[in-house]
Amino acid sequence: MVVVEILKERDYHTVESRDGASAMKAFSAFPVIDLVITDVGLPNGMNGRQLPTLLERSGQELPYCSLPVTLRTRC
């Protein structure tokens, strides 16, 4: 993911998840998360707007950013 690569180049620690359920597990494994960046459309039933709401229910307020992803190909 481009965003992850850019953040790592700038010495940020990142945690990458493939869907909402694995993001919830990652959140449990890392007690301090400062920012959540999520795609609006996630696979496997949870969307990018639901994820921050569920994470906040665990008791930590999180700033988050939902990014719509557009894939473009060259013709």
CORZINOR-V464216 format. One record per residue. N is the residue number from 0. RES is the residue in one small letter. OMEGA is omega in radians with two decimals (* if undefined). D_FIRST is the distance of its C-alpha to the first C-alpha in Angstrom with 1 decimal. Layout:
BEGIN
N;RES;OMEGA;D_FIRST / N;RES;OMEGA;D_FIRST
END
This chain:
BEGIN
0;m;-3.08;0.0 / 1;v;-3.11;3.8 / 2;v;3.13;5.6 / 3;v;3.13;5.4 / 4;e;3.14;6.4 / 5;i;3.14;8.8 / 6;l;3.11;10.2 / 7;k;3.09;10.8 / 8;e;-3.14;12.5 / 9;r;3.05;14.7 / 10;d;2.99;15.7 / 11;y;3.04;14.3 / 12;h;-3.11;14.2 / 13;t;3.04;11.2 / 14;v;-3.06;11.5 / 15;e;3.13;8.9 / 16;s;-3.09;10.6 / 17;r;3.14;10.7 / 18;d;-3.09;13.4 / 19;g;-3.12;16.0 / 20;a;3.12;18.3 / 21;s;3.05;16.1 / 22;a;3.10;15.1 / 23;m;3.10;18.9 / 24;k;3.12;19.5 / 25;a;3.13;17.1 / 26;f;3.11;18.9 / 27;s;-3.10;22.1 / 28;a;-3.11;21.2 / 29;f;-3.03;20.3 / 30;p;-3.13;23.2 / 31;v;3.04;21.8 / 32;i;-3.04;18.7 / 33;d;-3.07;18.9 / 34;l;3.05;16.3 / 35;v;3.04;14.4 / 36;i;-3.07;11.6 / 37;t;3.00;11.4 / 38;d;3.11;11.1 / 39;v;-3.14;14.7 / 40;g;3.11;14.9 / 41;l;3.09;14.0 / 42;p;2.98;15.5 / 43;n;2.90;18.6 / 44;g;-3.14;20.7 / 45;m;3.11;19.3 / 46;n;-3.07;17.8 / 47;g;3.06;15.9 / 48;r;3.12;19.4 / 49;q;-3.06;21.0 / 50;l;-3.14;18.6 / 51;p;3.11;19.6 / 52;t;3.12;23.2 / 53;l;3.12;23.2 / 54;l;-3.13;21.7 / 55;e;3.10;24.4 / 56;r;3.12;27.1 / 57;s;3.03;26.6 / 58;g;-3.13;28.2 / 59;q;3.05;25.6 / 60;e;-3.07;24.9 / 61;l;2.93;21.3 / 62;p;3.12;20.0 / 63;y;3.13;17.1 / 64;c;3.06;15.2 / 65;s;-3.11;14.5 / 66;l;3.00;12.4 / 67;p;-3.11;13.4 / 68;v;3.07;10.9 / 69;t;3.10;12.8 / 70;l;3.13;12.2 / 71;r;3.08;14.7 / 72;t;3.08;16.3 / 73;r;3.12;19.1 / 74;c;*;22.5
END
